[in-house]
Amino acid sequence: MLELLANGILTILQWKYMVPLFFGTLVGVIGGSLPGVTITMTVIIILPFTYGLDPLAGLAAMTGVYVGGSTGGLITCCLLGIPGSPASIATTFDGFPMARNGEPGRAIWLGVWASVWGGLLGALCLVFLTGPLAAIALEFGPWEYFSLFVLAMAMVAGLAEASLLKGLLSTAIGLLITVVGTDPIGSVPRFTFGSEFIGGGFAFLPVLIGIFAFAQIMTDIEKAKASNPQRSLSASSVHFERFSHLKVNWEIIKQPFLLAWATIVGLIIGILPAIGGSASSVMAYDQAKKFSKTPERFGKGHPEGIIASEASNNANVSGSLMTIMAFGIPGDAVTAVMLGAMTIHGIQSGPLFISQNPGLSYGIYAAYILAHPLMLLICWAFMPIMLRVTSVRLAVLAPVVLVLCVVGAYALNNTMNSVYVLLIFGVFGYVLVKAGFPLAPLILGLILGDQIEVNLIRAIMTDSDPLLFLTRPISGGLLLAAVLSVVLAIWQHLRHQKRTAGEEDADF
Amino acid sequence: MRLGRDGIAGLIGLAVSLMLLPQALGLPKLPIVPVGPGFYPSMVLVFMALTSAALLAQDLLARRRTGPADAAAAPPRAYGLVATAFAVVAGYIALMPFIGFRLSTVLFVAAFQLVLDRPASALSWAKLVAIAVGTSAVTYAVFEHYLLVLLPRGAWTGW
C-alpha cells in the first residue's frame, strides 16, 4: 500500500499532473474566498478544462479545487465576516472577531494551518480506510446496493432544513429525471413523447451544472441591489500584524484532542452521502464549544473555534473522497461533479475502483495529500492578490462563470443540445430554490437513479422474492436504518415546528 | 382557499406524476425480464404522487390553522433583474449556433454586465468592452488551442 502511495506521489509530482493540481488548488482558494461562489460552482467552472486532460490530471485539478476551496472560504470569513463558502460558516464566528481585535494574520493562518493539519489527518484515513470500506462494499449484492442507495437518499432528504416532505419530493424529482430516455435493460423509450431531444435522456452534468450554477448566480443577482454594509469593508486594505507561524502551529498542536475530534467529525460527515462541509464545520464548532474549558470565549475570537471549523471542513473532503471511491456514492455535490467527470473518461467508481485502477486511486490520494502544501504555498504567496480578487463585482464574475458553464455543457459531446438542457434545468433549479426545495436530495436522486433501477431489476432477476430485501441481514439493516432516518427527521421537524410555530413562508 | 407555494408545488408534483403514471404502466413488458420497463418509473411516480399529495395537504392544513402568511415580511428581491438575466442567457444560447461562440460571447458578457451594472463613465464602458472581448478571446484560445475543444461556429458568420 505504501509503495503504491509513494508511486502515486511520484506520479503527481510530474509536471503533467502537478500543473493541473496547482491551478486547481489556486482556483479553489480563489473561488472559495469569493462570497457567493461555492466550491461546487468552482469545480463546475474548472470541469470543462479537464475534458482534454488525462483522467488523473483532471481529477487532480478537481481535488485541488476541493482542498483549496475548503480553505479559501476562511479569508473573507476572517476579514469581512462573510463566509466565502458555506464550508467556512463556523470560522466566521471567531475568525472575524479575532481579525477585528487587530489579529487578522493570526486568524487567517490559524485557519490555514488547521486546514492543513485536519486535511492531512483525514488523508491518513483516506489512504488506510478506503480499501477496507471497499472490501466491505464488495460483499454487497444488488439487494444491499439498492438498500444502501435508499438509505443514502433517506438520510439526505431527512436533512433538508425546510421540510422533510420537500426533501423527499426533491429526491423523487431527481429519480424521475433519470427515467426519462431509454430503459437500461431493454432500451424501451420512456417519457420521451417522440422527441429526439430527450430520446437519449438527460446527461447528468448539464443538468447538475444548470441546477447548481444558475440557482446560485440568479439568487445572488436577486440580492445584488440590496446593500451589505459589511461588504463595504475592503479586504484589500487589510494590513497584517507581525506574527509567528511557529506559534500559530503550536496553538494547534497543543490541542491534539480538539484537532483529532474535529477531524473525526469532518470525516464522518464527509462519509455520509451528500452532506456538505458546512454541516461538518458547524458541528465541529459546536462540539469544540461543548468540550472546551473556556466555552464563554467562543464567538469572541477564540482560536479553538477557528481550529475546529477549519480542521473539520478539510477532513470532510477526505471523507467524501472515501465514499465516492469505496461505494461510488458522492459524499457531496463536489464529488458528484467528480463522479460525472470520471464517467466522461469511462471510469466506473465503486468497490472495484481501487483494485481495477490502482494507479488512478493512489494518484487521487497523492493529489489530495500534495494539495495541502500547495494550498499553504498559494495562501502564503498570493494572499495580497486574493484579497483584491474578493472585491470582484458580480457584474463581472457572473457572465464569466456562465460562459464557462455553457462551454462545460457544450464540450461534453460537442452539441448544443447539452446547452439547451443546461438552460432548461437552470430555470428549473432556480424555481426549485425559490419554492424552498433543497437541491442536495435532487442531485443524489439524479446520480443514484440509474443504479437503483439496475440493482432493483438485477435483484428481481436473480430471485423474484421481494422479502429478500428485508431478510438479507445487511440489506434489511440498511432499510431499517433508512426508515429510522426518516422517523428521526420527522421527529426533529415536529420539534422544530413547535419551536417556530407561527413563522410561515411568504406566498409566491 | 388560496394555496401557498408548498401547496402549489405539491399540486404540480401530483399533476405531473398522475399524468405520467398511466404512460409508465402502459409500457410494453419484456420477455426476459420479470418486471417491465415501467415497473421502476411507476414506483418513482407513486412515491412522487404520495409526497406531493402530502405536501399539498400539509400546506392546506397549515393555512387552515394559521391563515394566509404575511407576504410583506419577505425581504425585497430583484426578480425583474433575474428575469432579464435569464433572457440574456437564453438570447446568448439562441444566437450561438447562428453567429458562433466568439461573437455571441462578446455580446453576452457585455449585455450581462450592462444589465447588472450600467457603466457611468467612459472608462467603465472601456472596461466593460475589454472584459467582454477578453473573456471571449481567452476562453476561445484556451479551449480551442490548448484543450482541443471545438467551440460552436456560426451558421451565418461561418466562424
Interface residues (C-beta under 8 A of the other chain):
Chain A: P48 F49 Y51 G52 L53 S163 L165 K166 L168 L169 A172 I173 L175 L176 V179 D183 I185 G186 V188 R190 F191 F214 I217 M218 I221 E222 K223 A224 K225 A226 R393 L394 A395 V396 A398 P399 V400 L402 V403 L404 V406 V407 Y410 A411 N414 M416 V419 Y420 L422 L423 G426 V427 Y430 K434 A435 G436 F437 G449 I452 E453 L456 I457 I460 M461 S464 G502 E504 D505 A506 D507 F508
Chain B: R2 G4 R5 D6 I8 A9 G10 G13 S17 L20 Q23 A24 L27 P28 L30 I32 V33 P34 V35 G36 P37 G38 F39 Y40 P41 V44 L45 F47 M48 T51 S52 A54 L55 Q58 A62 T66 P68 A69 D70 A71 A73 A74 P75 P76 R77 A78 Y79 L81 V82 A85 F86 V89 A90 Y92 I93 M96 P97 T105 F108 V109 F112 Q113 L116 D117 I131 T135 S136 T139 V142 F143 Y146 L147 L148 V149 L150 L151 P152
